[in-house]
Amino acid sequence: MATVITAERGLDVDDELRVIEICAGAGGQALGLEVAGFEHELAVELDENAVNTLRHNRPSWKVVQGDVADRTVWNPAEYAPGEANKPVDLLAGGVPCPPFSIAGKQLGTGDERDLFAWAVEQMAVLQPRALLLENVRGLSMPRFAGYRQHVLDRLSDFGYAAEWRLLQASDFGVPQLRPRFVLVAMRPDDFAFFKWPKPVNVTRTVGQVLADLMGSRGWEGAEAWAVGASAIGPTVVGGSKKHGGADLGPTRAKRAWATLGVDGKGIANEPPSPGDVFEVGPKLTCEMVARIQGWDESTFKWEFTGKKTSIYRQIGNAFPPPVAWALGKAIANALRHEGEKRNLDLAQDVDPIYRLLREGQDFIGAAKISKALGLEGNAPELDRRISILNQDFEVLKEERSSGLFYKLGKFKAFVGQDEHARHDYFKTSRSKVS
């Protein structure tokens, strides 16, 4: 049993909680959860470079490399509660973002990389006390209202209360915007004690965080540069294996970095030297990008292994450790029933067409749906909304003498089924998955 004490955050945890982390990446969430008092029972990650980084920093952890949904890599049933196992306290992960990314096609269940629904289904097998899943802001959009409600419904079927929340990394001392959409679930008796972490009082800027590194090799312009970089940076973009080398993202992001005096067209090997002059400003090193993601030299100290491009992607695709710490601490407090108990009122927005079709036992007429939604006389809008829902669910349609009728069919997401297209995709494109 270890004791972790961080005076800066008032943390004093004597009883470590056990976590299984899926899609663990290079350890941003893992480190934050560890500082919050969670001991890793298992970490599963697909990328070899990220696995090497995890093993380098925590040789005592059981880290498994491979497709998290492949039972030959790990079998969730082996960690289920029983005579040999007590329940795992937390299932956590940062499942792939491309299915929901605003910058992508937002294919949702149609993207073979989607693992969100699969991860939720593991709650029935593992029966942990809590769940923590994070993803990009795109998952919070109306396009995925039905998907989100299906997730909540499944968790309710398994006996869990759950809630979504959009969090900004900059609210937790991280000098970039980086919005993340987070799902937390627990048994109702535990969830009654859960409170979303509150923002910290101090906003840290890019200049404040990087001033010492910019001047570490004697560059005379470091102090003036830090003054000019007195704002929060845009979201760090890790990119994917499908694209080229390391840089700070698309053109719009590079322009935003340029206003802070940062050249976003690449990543530097080392900080600037005495006498260096820049047209826009210096490029960031991987160490600097790690600082912007929330890693530091004290509480969240970490070392990355691999070549520069790989290291940059590991850092850029990570969940900021300070945000993971804040969430981990809030979950740990709830599991220990610390603080004031609240009344659970978790009603959340849902696709109204999904609600109508889910609650119906038979086909529902388009006229009835239109009336319920205030869309009488606007058949094109109803058809548009049905089409959106049909991207993630089978929506059965019948044409009768009285008009069109609809019924909600099966959820299209991968939840572990052997016949899913995801398996063929992984066989042919595994090297491109990130």
WOURNOR-V489632 format. One record per backbone hydrogen bond with DSSP energy under -1.0 kcal/mol. NH is the residue of the N-H (numbers start at 0). CO is the residue of the C=O. Records with the same first field share a line. If there is no record, write none. Layout:
NH=CO ; CO
This chain:
3=12
5=10
10=5
12=3
16=36
18=38
19=89
20=41
21=91
23=43
26=23
30=26
31=27
32=28
33=29
34=30
35=31
36=33
37=32
38=16
40=18
41=18
42=61
43=20
44=63
50=46
51=47
52=48
53=49
54=50
55=51
56=52
57=53
60=57
63=42
65=44
69=66
72=69
73=69
77=74
78=75
79=76
81=84
89=17
90=129
91=19
92=131
99=96
100=96
103=100
107=98
109=106
110=107
113=110
118=114
119=115
120=116
121=117
122=119
123=120
125=121
126=122
128=87
130=184
131=90
132=182
133=92
134=180
138=135
139=136
140=137
143=140
144=141
147=143
148=144
149=145
150=146
151=147
152=148
153=149
154=150
155=151
156=152
157=153
158=155
159=154
160=185
162=183
164=181
166=179
168=176 ; 177
169=176
170=167
171=168
173=168
175=173
176=232
179=166
180=134
181=164
182=132
183=162
184=130
185=160
189=186
190=186
191=187
192=189
193=190
199=170
205=230
206=228
208=204
209=205
210=206
213=209
214=210
215=212
217=214
221=218
224=220
225=221
226=222
227=223
228=224
230=228
232=174
242=239
247=263
253=249
254=250
255=251
256=252
257=253
258=254
259=256
260=257
261=256
262=281
267=283
275=272
288=284
289=285
290=286
291=287
292=288
293=290
294=289
295=299
310=306
311=307
312=308
313=309
314=310
315=311
316=312
317=314
323=319
324=320
325=321
326=322
327=323
328=324
329=325
330=326
331=327
332=328
333=329
334=330
335=331
336=333
337=332
341=191
354=350
355=351
356=352
357=353
358=354
359=355
363=405
365=403
368=364
369=365
370=366
371=367
372=368
374=369
377=374
381=377
382=378
383=379
384=380
385=381
386=382
387=383
388=384
389=385
390=387
391=388
392=388
393=409
395=406
397=404
399=402
402=399
404=397
405=363
406=395
408=393
411=391
419=416
422=419
424=420
425=421
426=422
427=423
428=424
429=425
431=428
432=429
